[in-house]
Amino acid sequence: MSTFAPNSPEARDVAYLVHPYVDLRAHERDGPLVITEGHGVWVRDNRGREYLEGLAGLWCVALGFGERRLVEAARRQMERLPYTHTFAGRSSEPVIDLAERLVRLAPAPLAKVFFVNSGSEAVDTAIKLVWYYNNARGRPEKKRIIARRRAYHGVTVAAGHLTGLPYVREGFDLPMSHLFFHVTPPSLYREGRPGESPAAFAARLAGELDALIRALGPETVAAFVAEPVMGAGGVIVPPAEYFPAVQEVLHAHDVLMIADEVITGFGRTGRMWGSETFGIRPDLMTVAKQLSSGYQPIAAVLMSEEIYRVLADRSHELGTFGTGFTWGGHPVPAAVALETLRIYEEDRILDHVRAVAPRFRARLERLADHPLVGEARGVGLLGAVELVRDKADGTPFAPEVKAAVRAVGHCLAHGLILRPLPGDAVGICPPLVITEDEIDTLFDRLEAALDDTARTLAAGH
Ligand SMILES: Cc1ncc(COP(=O)(O)O)c(C=O)c1O
């Protein structure tokens, strides 16, 4: 319930959340896996080996690789107008059309869209907008932001403060601000008490948030930031009761809700938005990744009309609105994103996700029986298995075992790309266009890789 410093009790609590990424010296030694081409859910490396891309790149290539319509959309826009910007009263047709489409799709009455280049920039911008908003409303003290431990909101300085994973902070002098706080993530498996029901757990976490806001002073707390499903922190799916309970607390203290839909947006959870799946009504929302199916860098912040009006009036007083990026509102990524949203609609991608998600779920649940798997969890086409040393009591592996990293290495050997996540989870997030047969291939390979992992661990190497 306090700032999440590298050596804080919270950091020690989650010491097993050793970061699963390759260090730079190991990278120098081993070299990267060089992917050269892709088609559908398949990619090929520079040695001709083929892999099923089970994480859709970095949770983003929703439409799979080689979607010609996106290539053509980029080409057309490059030929017509390769660049203009959205500063000082300028815009372009694809940017305007995309903003209008996003507003129509939004899970709550969000009225305005601000374009940026990455999820981190979207989160940073959302925070700046909240600060500007509270300054404009004559509440300069109301600035603190609350996130959850294990959250991933990006790596820029402000977003990096909200990310509740030690590896994003270590060595980078973060945290350097007293404005950011973290509460318990909604992982019943890791944070629940013996015998606690999902509803009781959700109520307890909402109570913790309420107590933190009261302790800090509601007049100092501006916003709560949350991924509907925590992605890079281990794919933590909250109980259904969690967000409704949390939002009641936020409402009572006049604290804004920022939904970070960077992974969960555009069908990943089986609805257009994770916010719809989990009953969230955001005041601001960040989107990226599947917005362009990963084909071009583009992200955005959506905000309510009420927030926008305050910003507009304040910028009128100040004579300017002083934030933005050279490539925020770039017409080429905007054209590609617009085409992506058209394809989602015309190809009925949501219907497809709903049609194949039961197979994904069934295969995921089957993995719960595997001796290495403590918990298999997921929603829609997003999932993870958490690997444990002792299945009976959930005891994790020692960090140096790097169980999830090993498992993902075995996956590669079986022609499957997945991602090790903190807490020894293996993340699964295939392109949304994956077929049932391909889902079977994915899980057949993962099962084989887990068997290999269990064998090598048992053999002590
Ligand atoms: C939920 C969430 N927010 C923000 C980010 C940061 O996005 P980017 O890597 O584009 O800066 C990510 C990246 O994975 C994310 O998963």
PDBQT file of the ligand as one rigid body, heavy atoms in Angstrom, charges set to zero:
ROOT
HETATM    1  C1  LIG A 501      -1.182  -2.796 -20.917  1.00  0.00    +0.000 C 
HETATM    2  C2  LIG A 501      -0.002  -2.130 -21.537  1.00  0.00    +0.000 A 
HETATM    3  N1  LIG A 501       0.130  -0.805 -21.426  1.00  0.00    +0.000 NA
HETATM    4  C3  LIG A 501       1.160  -0.154 -21.980  1.00  0.00    +0.000 A 
HETATM    5  C4  LIG A 501       2.143  -0.838 -22.671  1.00  0.00    +0.000 A 
HETATM    6  C5  LIG A 501       3.288  -0.097 -23.267  1.00  0.00    +0.000 C 
HETATM    7  O1  LIG A 501       3.187  -0.098 -24.642  1.00  0.00    +0.000 OA
HETATM    8  P1  LIG A 501       4.468   0.203 -25.563  1.00  0.00    +0.000 P 
HETATM    9  O2  LIG A 501       5.374  -0.974 -25.433  1.00  0.00    +0.000 OA
HETATM   10  O3  LIG A 501       3.857   0.373 -26.931  1.00  0.00    +0.000 OA
HETATM   11  O4  LIG A 501       5.068   1.469 -25.058  1.00  0.00    +0.000 OA
HETATM   12  C6  LIG A 501       2.032  -2.222 -22.820  1.00  0.00    +0.000 A 
HETATM   13  C7  LIG A 501       3.072  -2.977 -23.561  1.00  0.00    +0.000 C 
HETATM   14  O5  LIG A 501       3.087  -4.183 -23.588  1.00  0.00    +0.000 OA
HETATM   15  C8  LIG A 501       0.954  -2.885 -22.220  1.00  0.00    +0.000 A 
HETATM   16  O6  LIG A 501       0.837  -4.216 -22.303  1.00  0.00    +0.000 OA
ENDROOT
TORSDOF 0
